[in-house]
């Protein structure tokens, strides 16, 4: 199993602190696609100083697992209840692990 922290494509991204507004699995998108509010580290090229009221620098991003094989462990998004944040935005949590 590959540790996501060893993947050059995710340098400067904190997946555990990123949020998932949506996902879908479809051959038309090329595999398993997650839309993210990605938390960027200060060494990431797109990092910007967050406002004093913000927890960190977050940017919209997409994470595509091309040619992914999905077993029965990934539910359809419509079967999952999102959480609603105090600002009214909804998300489905963050990544605990990637296998």
PAPA-212801 format. One record per residue: chain; x, y, z negated of N, C-alpha, C in turn; residue in one letter; residue number from 1. Coordinates in steps of 0.2 Angstrom, whole numbers, m for minus. Example, Ala and Ser with C-alpha at 12.3 -4.5 7.8 and 13.67 -1.06 7.14 Angstrom:
(node 'A', (66, m28, m39), (62, m22, m39), (66, m16, m39), 'A', 1),
(node 'A', (64, m11, m35), (68, m5, m36), (64, 0, m39), 'S', 2),
end
This chain:
(node 'A', (4, m6, 0), (0, 0, 0), (4, 6, 0), 'X', 1),
(node 'A', (3, 11, 4), (6, 17, 5), (4, 22, 0), 'X', 2),
(node 'A', (8, 26, m4), (6, 31, m8), (5, 37, m4), 'X', 3),
(node 'A', (m1, 41, m5), (m2, 46, m1), (3, 52, m2), 'X', 4),
(node 'A', (6, 52, m8), (11, 57, m9), (17, 56, m5), 'X', 5),
(node 'A', (18, 50, m2), (24, 49, 2), (22, 51, 10), 'X', 6),
(node 'A', (16, 53, 11), (14, 54, 18), (16, 61, 20), 'X', 7),
(node 'A', (20, 62, 25), (22, 69, 27), (16, 74, 29), 'X', 8),
(node 'A', (11, 71, 31), (5, 74, 34), (2, 78, 28), 'X', 9),
(node 'A', (3, 75, 22), (m1, 78, 16), (4, 82, 11), 'X', 10),
(node 'A', (10, 83, 13), (15, 87, 9), (11, 94, 7), 'X', 11),
(node 'A', (12, 96, 1), (9, 102, m1), (1, 102, m3), 'X', 12),
(node 'A', (m2, 96, m2), (m9, 95, m4), (m10, 91, m10), 'X', 13),
(node 'A', (m14, 93, m14), (m16, 89, m20), (m23, 86, m19), 'X', 14),
(node 'A', (m23, 80, m17), (m29, 77, m16), (m33, 76, m22), 'X', 15),
(node 'A', (m30, 74, m28), (m34, 73, m34), (m38, 80, m36), 'X', 16),
(node 'A', (m35, 85, m34), (m39, 92, m35), (m42, 95, m29), 'X', 17),
(node 'A', (m43, 91, m24), (m47, 93, m18), (m54, 90, m19), 'X', 18),
(node 'A', (m59, 94, m15), (m66, 92, m16), (m68, 89, m9), 'X', 19),
(node 'A', (m73, 85, m9), (m76, 82, m3), (m83, 84, m2), 'X', 20),
(node 'A', (m84, 89, 3), (m91, 91, 4), (m94, 86, 8), 'X', 21),
(node 'A', (m91, 82, 13), (m94, 77, 17), (m89, 72, 20), 'X', 22),
(node 'A', (m92, 67, 22), (m88, 62, 25), (m93, 58, 30), 'X', 23),
(node 'A', (m90, 55, 35), (m93, 51, 40), (m89, 46, 43), 'X', 24),
(node 'A', (m91, 40, 44), (m88, 35, 48), (m91, 34, 55), 'X', 25),
(node 'A', (m87, 35, 60), (m90, 34, 67), (m85, 33, 72), 'X', 26),
(node 'A', (m86, 29, 76), (m81, 28, 82), (m80, 34, 86), 'X', 27),
(node 'A', (m86, 38, 86), (m86, 45, 90), (m81, 50, 87), 'X', 28),
(node 'A', (m80, 50, 80), (m75, 54, 77), (m68, 51, 77), 'X', 29),
(node 'A', (m68, 45, 79), (m61, 41, 79), (m59, 38, 73), 'X', 30),
(node 'A', (m64, 37, 68), (m63, 33, 62), (m67, 36, 56), 'X', 31),
(node 'A', (m64, 37, 51), (m67, 39, 45), (m64, 46, 44), 'X', 32),
(node 'A', (m69, 51, 44), (m67, 58, 43), (m70, 61, 37), 'X', 33),
(node 'A', (m66, 64, 33), (m68, 68, 27), (m67, 75, 28), 'X', 34),
(node 'A', (m72, 79, 26), (m71, 86, 26), (m69, 88, 19), 'X', 35),
(node 'A', (m64, 92, 18), (m61, 94, 12), (m61, 101, 10), 'X', 36),
(node 'A', (m61, 103, 4), (m59, 109, 1), (m52, 107, m2), 'X', 37),
(node 'A', (m47, 108, 2), (m41, 105, 0), (m37, 110, m5), 'X', 38),
(node 'A', (m34, 107, m10), (m30, 112, m15), (m23, 111, m12), 'X', 39),
(node 'A', (m21, 117, m11), (m14, 118, m8), (m9, 120, m14), 'X', 40),
(node 'A', (m3, 117, m13), (2, 119, m18), (6, 125, m15), 'X', 41),
(node 'A', (10, 128, m19), (13, 134, m17), (18, 133, m12), 'X', 42),
(node 'A', (20, 127, m11), (25, 126, m5), (22, 124, 2), 'X', 43),
(node 'A', (15, 124, 2), (12, 123, 8), (12, 129, 12), 'X', 44),
(node 'A', (12, 128, 19), (13, 134, 23), (7, 138, 23), 'X', 45),
(node 'A', (1, 136, 22), (m5, 139, 22), (m7, 142, 15), 'X', 46),
(node 'A', (m3, 141, 10), (m5, 143, 3), (m5, 151, 3), 'X', 47),
(node 'A', (m10, 153, m1), (m11, 160, m2), (m12, 161, m10), 'X', 48),
(node 'A', (m10, 166, m13), (m11, 168, m20), (m18, 168, m21), 'X', 49),
(node 'A', (m20, 164, m26), (m28, 164, m28), (m29, 170, m32), 'X', 50),
(node 'A', (m36, 171, m31), (m38, 177, m35), (m38, 175, m43), 'X', 51),
(node 'A', (m37, 180, m47), (m37, 178, m54), (m43, 174, m57), 'X', 52),
(node 'A', (m48, 174, m54), (m54, 170, m56), (m54, 163, m53), 'X', 53),
(node 'A', (m49, 162, m49), (m49, 155, m45), (m44, 151, m48), 'X', 54),
(node 'A', (m46, 144, m48), (m42, 139, m51), (m35, 138, m47), 'X', 55),
(node 'A', (m36, 139, m41), (m30, 137, m36), (m32, 139, m29), 'X', 56),
(node 'A', (m27, 138, m24), (m28, 140, m17), (m32, 134, m14), 'X', 57),
(node 'A', (m38, 135, m12), (m42, 130, m8), (m43, 132, m1), 'X', 58),
(node 'A', (m42, 127, 4), (m44, 129, 11), (m48, 123, 14), 'X', 59),
(node 'A', (m52, 125, 18), (m56, 120, 22), (m51, 116, 26), 'X', 60),
(node 'A', (m52, 109, 26), (m48, 105, 30), (m52, 98, 32), 'X', 61),
(node 'A', (m49, 95, 37), (m52, 88, 38), (m46, 83, 38), 'X', 62),
(node 'A', (m48, 77, 35), (m44, 72, 34), (m47, 66, 38), 'X', 63),
(node 'A', (m43, 64, 44), (m46, 58, 48), (m41, 52, 47), 'X', 64),
(node 'A', (m45, 47, 45), (m41, 40, 45), (m43, 37, 51), 'X', 65),
(node 'A', (m39, 38, 56), (m40, 35, 63), (m40, 27, 63), 'X', 66),
(node 'A', (m44, 24, 67), (m45, 17, 67), (m46, 14, 60), 'X', 67),
(node 'A', (m49, 17, 56), (m50, 15, 49), (m55, 9, 49), 'X', 68),
(node 'A', (m54, 4, 45), (m59, m1, 44), (m63, 0, 38), 'X', 69),
(node 'A', (m69, 0, 38), (m73, 2, 32), (m77, m5, 29), 'X', 70),
(node 'A', (m75, m7, 23), (m79, m13, 21), (m85, m10, 17), 'X', 71),
(node 'A', (m89, m14, 14), (m95, m12, 11), (m94, m8, 5), 'X', 72),
(node 'A', (m88, m5, 3), (m87, m1, m3), (m88, 6, m2), 'X', 73),
(node 'A', (m88, 8, 4), (m89, 16, 5), (m97, 17, 7), 'X', 74),
(node 'A', (m100, 20, 3), (m108, 21, 4), (m109, 26, 9), 'X', 75),
(node 'A', (m114, 26, 12), (m116, 32, 17), (m117, 38, 12), 'X', 76),
(node 'A', (m115, 44, 15), (m116, 50, 12), (m123, 51, 9), 'X', 77),
(node 'A', (m128, 49, 13), (m135, 50, 11), (m137, 46, 5), 'X', 78),
(node 'A', (m133, 41, 3), (m135, 37, m3), (m131, 40, m9), 'X', 79),
(node 'A', (m128, 45, m9), (m124, 48, m14), (m127, 54, m16), 'X', 80),
(node 'A', (m128, 55, m23), (m130, 62, m25), (m124, 67, m27), 'X', 81),
(node 'A', (m124, 72, m23), (m118, 77, m24), (m119, 81, m31), 'X', 82),
(node 'A', (m114, 84, m33), (m114, 88, m39), (m114, 95, m36), 'X', 83),
(node 'A', (m118, 99, m40), (m118, 106, m39), (m114, 111, m43), 'X', 84),
(node 'A', (m110, 114, m41), (m105, 119, m45), (m109, 125, m47), 'X', 85),
(node 'A', (m106, 129, m51), (m109, 135, m54), (m110, 140, m49), 'X', 86),
(node 'A', (m106, 140, m43), (m107, 145, m38), (m112, 142, m33), 'X', 87),
(node 'A', (m115, 137, m34), (m120, 134, m29), (m118, 129, m24), 'X', 88),
(node 'A', (m111, 129, m23), (m108, 124, m18), (m109, 117, m21), 'X', 89),
(node 'A', (m110, 112, m16), (m111, 105, m18), (m105, 101, m15), 'X', 90),
(node 'A', (m103, 96, m19), (m97, 92, m16), (m98, 85, m19), 'X', 91),
(node 'A', (m94, 80, m17), (m95, 73, m19), (m89, 71, m23), 'X', 92),
(node 'A', (m86, 76, m26), (m80, 74, m31), (m73, 74, m27), 'X', 93),
(node 'A', (m68, 70, m29), (m62, 71, m26), (m59, 63, m25), 'X', 94),
(node 'A', (m53, 63, m22), (m50, 56, m21), (m47, 54, m28), 'X', 95),
(node 'A', (m49, 48, m30), (m45, 44, m35), (m39, 41, m33), 'X', 96),
(node 'A', (m40, 38, m27), (m35, 34, m24), (m36, 33, m16), 'X', 97),
(node 'A', (m31, 31, m13), (m32, 30, m6), (m28, 23, m4), 'X', 98),
(node 'A', (m32, 18, m2), (m29, 12, m1), (m29, 10, 7), 'X', 99),
end
